Every structure is written in C-alpha cells, then in structure tokens.
Amino acid sequence: MNSFENQAQNDMDTWKRKKLKRSGILNRTAKRAQAKFNSVIPDRVHTVITDSIKNMVKVTLAGSGFTSSNKVAIPESLEEKEKHMGERLAFYRKAAALEGAGTGAGGIFLGLTDFPLLLSIKMKYLYEAAKIHGYDPSSYEERLFMLYIFQLAFSSDEHRREVFAIIDRWDENKEELAEMDWKVFQQEYRDYIDFVKMFQLIPGIGAVVGAYANYGLLEELGEAAVYAYRRRYFNRQSS
C-alpha cells in the first residue's frame, strides 16, 4: 500500500466517524417534526409519492447513460481514479449551483422543478463515478450500489448507520439485496433536503440559497461516493 492509499484509508475512517456522530439539535428537531408529519399522511399518499420517486429515479438512472460523458477514463491507481472523480464532481457541482440559482430565483413554482433537475445531476455524477472505478453502471448491481451511496449522503443518523453496514460489506451483502426499499428511500431523501432547501422557495433570496444548497448537496454526494468506492477498493485489496 503506497502513501496515498495509507492516507486515503485514514481519511475514510475519519469521515465515517464524523458521519456517525449524532446530528445537531436543530437537525434532530427538524427530523422529529418531519417524522411526525409523515406519520399522519395516509398510506395511499405515501404509496403515490413512493411510486413517483421510484419511477423518477429509475428513469434518471436509465437516462444517465445517454446524457453523461461517455468518454470516461478508467485510471489504474486509486489516486488517479479519485483525481478524475474530483474533476467530474467540480463540473457537476457547478451545474447544480447554476440550476439551483435559476430555479430558486423563480420562487415557489419554479422552485418545485428543482427536485427532478437536481436528482438528474446527482445521478449523472454517480454514473460517471462508477465508470471511473471500472464498474458497469448499466448493471442492476451497480445501480443498486449507486442508490446506497445516495442514501449514505442524504439520510438521517439512524438510517445512515444501516447504509454504512451494507456498503462496508457490499460483496457479502449484495446477494441479499433484491430490491430497494423505495418508501424509506424517498422519505429519507425528501426529509433531508427539505430542511436544507426550504428557503429556496422564497422569492428574493431563493437564488442565493438554491445555488449554495445545491453546491453543498453535491459536495456531500461526492464525499459519500469517495468513501463507498474506497471501501470497495480496499476490501478487494485485502481479499
């Protein structure tokens, strides 16, 4: 193991410890309020929302192969892989900030279009990250892995612990993961970004909030992707 890989492993463990720490009181209070709100929503409404998010994500993932860069290099070393991931993240982070500023400037109605647009940008980045690491993002297994990376970035404390357990032993767990729990997926994601982006819907400050929030959300996704693919890399090195 070279010096970069030693540092990468240390950074990976540090990041995991940070993400497993309990959230601040403001985030915990918001999560409790959102959980209370979710509990009074009728099951049929949850079903409609879940199906909508499920279909949106599946369509976005399927379309990412056509709309993301097809000229993705597959570097040999972990250092080169992560350098390339960083370059692609910078591109998509900028795109997300511009998209957030544009939809945020339009107030409530245009702000509602931010959800599918931002989701598309996130999935395109994950699609390219998979290819950089030499995995086929068109396969079911790799798309499922991308969705767990997504949840690692955008979930509550409790659910994030479950996702860490799955990602950390992906090769052992993947055979048992026949299907994503879409209800959990949509609730965790929606609750997470609602708190971050609620002020984006306010005319006047929406553009600034939208750009800042989207930039930060892509940064979080990038960190989660680095962790997840590092974990797979080191697991395979030790097997």
C-alpha positions as CSV (number, residue, x, y, z in Angstrom):
1,M,0.0,0.0,0.0
2,N,1.5,3.4,-1.1
3,S,1.5,6.6,0.9
4,F,-1.7,7.9,-0.9
5,E,-3.6,4.7,-0.1
6,N,-2.5,4.9,3.5
7,Q,-3.7,8.4,3.8
8,A,-6.9,7.6,1.9
9,Q,-7.7,4.8,4.3
10,N,-7.1,7.1,7.3
11,D,-9.3,9.8,5.8
12,M,-12.0,7.2,5.0
13,D,-12.1,6.1,8.6
14,T,-12.2,9.7,9.9
15,W,-15.1,10.6,7.6
16,K,-17.0,7.6,8.7
17,R,-16.6,8.5,12.4
18,K,-17.7,12.1,11.6
19,K,-20.8,10.9,9.8
20,L,-21.8,8.5,12.6
21,K,-21.8,11.3,15.1
22,R,-25.1,12.5,16.3
23,S,-26.5,15.4,14.4
24,G,-27.0,18.8,16.0
25,I,-30.2,19.6,17.9
26,L,-31.6,21.7,15.0
27,N,-31.4,18.8,12.6
28,R,-32.8,16.3,15.1
29,T,-35.7,18.6,15.9
30,A,-36.4,19.0,12.2
31,K,-36.2,15.2,11.7
32,R,-38.7,14.6,14.5
33,A,-41.1,17.2,13.0
34,Q,-40.8,15.6,9.6
35,A,-41.4,12.1,11.1
36,K,-44.5,13.4,12.9
37,F,-45.7,14.9,9.6
38,N,-45.1,11.6,7.7
39,S,-47.0,9.6,10.3
40,V,-50.2,11.5,9.6
41,I,-50.0,11.2,5.9
42,P,-52.4,8.4,4.6
43,D,-50.7,5.3,3.3
44,R,-52.2,5.8,-0.1
45,V,-50.5,9.2,-0.4
46,H,-47.2,7.6,0.7
47,T,-47.7,5.0,-2.0
48,V,-48.2,7.6,-4.7
49,I,-45.2,9.6,-3.5
50,T,-43.0,6.5,-3.3
51,D,-44.0,5.3,-6.8
52,S,-43.4,8.8,-8.2
53,I,-39.9,8.9,-6.7
54,K,-39.1,5.3,-7.7
55,N,-40.1,6.0,-11.3
56,M,-38.2,9.3,-11.4
57,V,-35.0,7.7,-10.0
58,K,-35.2,4.7,-12.4
59,V,-35.8,7.0,-15.4
60,T,-33.0,9.3,-14.4
61,L,-30.6,6.4,-13.9
62,A,-31.5,4.9,-17.2
63,G,-31.1,8.2,-18.9
64,S,-27.7,9.0,-17.3
65,G,-26.0,6.6,-19.7
66,F,-27.1,8.8,-22.6
67,T,-26.6,12.3,-21.1
68,S,-23.4,11.9,-19.0
69,S,-20.0,11.8,-20.6
70,N,-19.3,8.6,-22.5
71,K,-15.6,9.3,-22.6
72,V,-14.7,8.3,-19.0
73,A,-11.2,7.2,-18.5
74,I,-10.5,4.2,-16.1
75,P,-7.3,5.0,-14.3
76,E,-5.3,2.2,-12.8
77,S,-4.3,3.7,-9.4
78,L,-6.7,4.8,-6.7
79,E,-5.1,8.2,-6.7
80,E,-5.8,8.8,-10.4
81,K,-9.3,7.5,-10.0
82,E,-10.1,9.9,-7.2
83,K,-8.4,12.8,-9.1
84,H,-10.7,12.1,-12.0
85,M,-13.7,11.8,-9.7
86,G,-12.8,15.2,-8.2
87,E,-12.7,16.8,-11.7
88,R,-16.1,15.4,-12.6
89,L,-17.6,16.5,-9.2
90,A,-16.4,20.0,-9.8
91,F,-18.2,20.0,-13.2
92,Y,-21.5,18.7,-11.7
93,R,-21.2,20.9,-8.6
94,K,-21.1,23.9,-10.8
95,A,-24.0,22.7,-12.8
96,A,-26.0,22.1,-9.7
97,A,-25.2,25.6,-8.3
98,L,-26.3,27.2,-11.6
99,E,-29.5,25.1,-11.7
100,G,-30.3,26.0,-8.0
101,A,-29.8,29.7,-8.6
102,G,-32.0,29.6,-11.7
103,T,-34.9,27.7,-10.1
104,G,-34.5,29.5,-6.8
105,A,-34.9,32.9,-8.4
106,G,-38.3,31.8,-9.7
107,G,-39.9,31.4,-6.2
108,I,-42.3,28.6,-5.3
109,F,-43.5,27.3,-8.7
110,L,-40.2,27.3,-10.5
111,G,-38.5,26.0,-7.3
112,L,-40.6,22.9,-7.5
113,T,-38.8,21.9,-10.7
114,D,-35.5,21.8,-8.8
115,F,-36.2,18.4,-7.4
116,P,-36.0,16.3,-10.6
117,L,-33.3,18.5,-12.1
118,L,-31.0,18.2,-9.1
119,L,-31.7,14.5,-8.9
120,S,-30.6,14.1,-12.5
121,I,-27.3,15.9,-11.9
122,K,-26.6,13.7,-8.8
123,M,-27.3,10.5,-10.7
124,K,-25.1,11.6,-13.7
125,Y,-22.2,12.1,-11.3
126,L,-22.7,8.7,-9.7
127,Y,-22.9,7.1,-13.1
128,E,-19.6,8.5,-14.1
129,A,-18.0,7.7,-10.7
130,A,-18.9,4.0,-11.2
131,K,-17.3,4.0,-14.7
132,I,-14.1,5.7,-13.3
133,H,-13.8,2.8,-10.9
134,G,-14.3,0.2,-13.7
135,Y,-17.8,-0.8,-12.8
136,D,-20.7,-1.1,-15.3
137,P,-23.4,1.4,-14.2
138,S,-25.9,-0.2,-16.5
139,S,-25.9,-3.4,-14.4
140,Y,-28.6,-3.8,-11.7
141,E,-26.0,-4.5,-9.0
142,E,-24.1,-1.3,-9.7
143,R,-27.3,0.8,-9.9
144,L,-28.3,-0.6,-6.6
145,F,-24.9,0.4,-5.2
146,M,-25.3,3.9,-6.5
147,L,-28.6,4.2,-4.7
148,Y,-26.9,3.2,-1.4
149,I,-24.2,5.8,-2.0
150,F,-27.1,8.3,-2.5
151,Q,-28.6,7.2,0.8
152,L,-25.2,7.4,2.6
153,A,-25.1,11.1,1.6
154,F,-28.8,12.0,2.2
155,S,-30.2,10.2,5.2
156,S,-30.9,10.5,8.9
157,D,-28.4,9.4,11.5
158,E,-30.2,6.1,12.2
159,H,-30.6,5.1,8.6
160,R,-27.1,6.1,7.7
161,R,-25.7,3.6,10.2
162,E,-27.7,0.8,8.3
163,V,-26.3,2.0,5.0
164,F,-22.7,2.0,6.3
165,A,-23.2,-1.6,7.3
166,I,-24.3,-2.5,3.8
167,I,-21.6,-0.6,1.9
168,D,-18.8,-1.7,4.2
169,R,-19.5,-5.3,3.3
170,W,-21.0,-4.9,-0.1
171,D,-19.7,-8.1,-1.7
172,E,-21.2,-10.1,1.2
173,N,-24.5,-8.2,1.3
174,K,-25.3,-7.6,-2.3
175,E,-26.8,-11.0,-3.0
176,E,-29.4,-10.5,-0.3
177,L,-30.5,-7.0,-1.6
178,A,-33.1,-8.0,-4.2
179,E,-34.9,-4.6,-4.2
180,M,-34.5,-1.1,-2.8
181,D,-37.0,-0.1,-0.1
182,W,-38.3,2.8,-2.0
183,K,-40.6,4.1,0.7
184,V,-37.6,4.5,3.0
185,F,-35.5,5.9,0.2
186,Q,-38.0,8.7,-0.7
187,Q,-38.7,9.6,2.9
188,E,-35.1,9.9,3.9
189,Y,-34.1,11.9,0.9
190,R,-37.2,14.2,1.0
191,D,-36.8,14.8,4.7
192,Y,-33.1,15.5,4.3
193,I,-33.3,18.0,1.5
194,D,-36.5,19.7,2.7
195,F,-34.6,21.1,5.7
196,V,-31.6,22.2,3.6
197,K,-33.6,23.8,0.8
198,M,-36.8,25.1,2.3
199,F,-35.7,28.7,2.0
200,Q,-35.0,28.3,-1.7
201,L,-38.8,28.8,-2.4
202,I,-38.7,32.4,-1.1
203,P,-38.5,35.0,-3.8
204,G,-35.6,37.4,-3.4
205,I,-33.3,35.0,-1.5
206,G,-34.1,31.8,-3.4
207,A,-31.4,32.1,-6.0
208,V,-28.6,32.5,-3.4
209,V,-30.0,29.8,-1.2
210,G,-30.6,27.5,-4.2
211,A,-27.0,27.9,-5.5
212,Y,-25.4,27.4,-2.1
213,A,-27.6,24.4,-1.1
214,N,-27.2,22.6,-4.4
215,Y,-23.4,23.1,-4.3
216,G,-23.3,21.7,-0.8
217,L,-25.5,18.7,-1.6
218,L,-23.2,17.7,-4.5
219,E,-20.2,18.1,-2.2
220,E,-21.9,15.7,0.3
221,L,-22.6,13.2,-2.5
222,G,-19.0,13.4,-3.7
223,E,-17.7,12.6,-0.2
224,A,-20.0,9.7,0.1
225,A,-19.0,8.3,-3.4
226,V,-15.3,8.6,-2.5
227,Y,-15.9,6.7,0.7
228,A,-18.0,4.0,-0.9
229,Y,-15.6,3.2,-3.7
230,R,-12.6,3.4,-1.4
231,R,-14.2,0.8,0.8
232,R,-14.8,-1.5,-2.2
233,Y,-11.2,-0.9,-3.4
234,F,-9.7,-1.7,0.0
235,N,-12.0,-4.7,0.6
236,R,-10.9,-6.2,-2.7
237,Q,-7.2,-5.5,-2.0
238,S,-7.5,-7.5,1.3
239,S,-9.5,-10.4,-0.1
